[in-house]
Amino acid sequence: MKGSIKVFRGLLEGWVVSVFAFTATAIAQAPFCDDFEDGNGWQSRWTSVINTQTLVSSPAHSGSGALKFRGVNGNCHSVMYRTNFQACNGEYSTWVNQQHFEAGVSMFVLVQPGLDPHPEFRDRYGLYLAAQNSEAGGTFNLNKRVNGVITTLGSKAPEFQMNEWIRMFMRRLPDGTIIGGYERQNGFRDSLIFLDPNPIITPGSFYIASCSDVFPTDNFFDDVCFTPISGPCGSTIPTLSEWGLIIFSLLLLGTIVFYVRKRRVRTQSIT
């Protein structure tokens, strides 16, 4: 009888391990790094939604080209996004050069679908940077928008200057941590880190933008990159497959038969 119990216990443990499959919202997206060195070929990889982005030879962070974002006043009015791109976990980055006193730069990730072409008015994570020697002493702000509510996840004073190439980046980790920051060419690096207890768990689009208060304004972008990080986008949820249900039913039936036979043997031994 003890041997039967051990066999039954082994089968039950094996079922628990093999039947439950943990699933989560996830998406695989290939890494890329776009240096805009192929003329206007970038237009097949990026979609302009607001105002103009133009390939120029100077200033360039690397190589012979960068994109000039020409914007008008109010909100982020020179915007483009990576075409046919949906991602979740990973590092999103771009080199930027702010050349207007009243115009900062923004990056938006996990941008959800919506009718408004402005990514700042959709559910998303956002990072906004403006140089220390620009309007109001600059801005370094990590934020999130969900259901029309914008929440500041972190904010501090920036240390970079106008007319300086810096690398701005956002990193989304599988545990819901969102990191936003920048890196100067001298190696200085600063970041804001927030572990989101209610993270956006649906993969979304990748936008870069120039945001200004006046017209015309020009800011420059170069070497836009994405490096994926493996892991689920959302919370893991235990599910039971069809084969799991079949095995569960058979084990349940076997358990009933086992205990019925065990009771009969015990009754016969008593009589």
C-alpha positions, 0 to 999 in steps of 0.5 A, a space after each residue: 500500500 505504501 508503494 502505491 501511495 508513493 507512485 500516486 504522489 509522484 504522478 501528482 507532483 509530475 502533473 503539477 509541474 507539467 500541466 500548469 503553463 505560465 503565460 504572459 503578454 510578450 513580444 519579440 522585437 529585433 534590435 536596431 540602431 539607425 544612424 541615418 547614413 543611407 540618404 532618405 532610406 530612413 523614411 521607410 523605417 520611420 513614420 513622420 506624423 507631425 511637421 517635418 524631419 529632414 536629413 542634414 549633414 551638420 551637426 551630426 553625432 556620428 558619420 555624415 548625417 542627422 535628422 533635424 526636427 523642425 517644430 511649431 509652438 505648443 506641445 511636441 510638434 515635430 514627431 516620428 515613430 518607428 514603423 511596424 515596431 511594437 516592443 516592451 522590455 528593452 533599452 530605447 535610446 537616441 543621441 540628441 542635440 538641443 539648439 533652441 532655448 525654448 525647445 526640449 526633446 522627448 522620447 515615448 515608449 510603449 505608446 498605446 494605439 489612439 486617434 491623437 497623433 501626439 504620443 504625449 496624449 496617449 497611454 505611454 511612458 515618457 522622458 523629457 529633457 531640456 538643457 540646463 542653460 535653456 528655459 527655466 533652468 532645464 528639465 529632466 522628467 520621467 513620466 507616465 500617462 494612463 487613462 488621461 492621467 499623467 504621473 511624474 515618476 521622477 524629476 531632477 535638475 539636468 547638468 548637460 548644456 545646449 548645443 551638446 550631443 547627449 545620449 538619452 535613454 529609457 529602459 523597461 525591465 520585466 519586473 515593471 521597472 522603468 528607467 530614464 536618463 541621459 549620458 554625456 560624451 565625457 562619460 557623466 551619466 544620470 538617471 531616474 528609476 521607478 518600480 511601477 506597481 501597475 505597469 503598462 503591460 501591452 507592447 507599444 510603439 517607439 516615438 521621438 519628438 521635439 517639443 517647443 513653445 515657439 516657432 520655428 525650432 530646430 533640434 537634432 537626433 542621431 543614432 536611434 537604437 533599441 536593444 531588447 531585454 528578454 522576459 514577460 511584459 505583463 504578470 505571469 498567469 497560470 493556465 491549464 492546457 487541454 492536455 492538462 485538463 485531460 490528465 487532471 481528469 484521469 488523475 482525479 478518476 484514479 484518485 477516486 478509484 484508489 481511495 474506494 479500493 483502499 476503503 474496501 480493503 480496510 472494511 474487509 480487514 475489519 470484518 
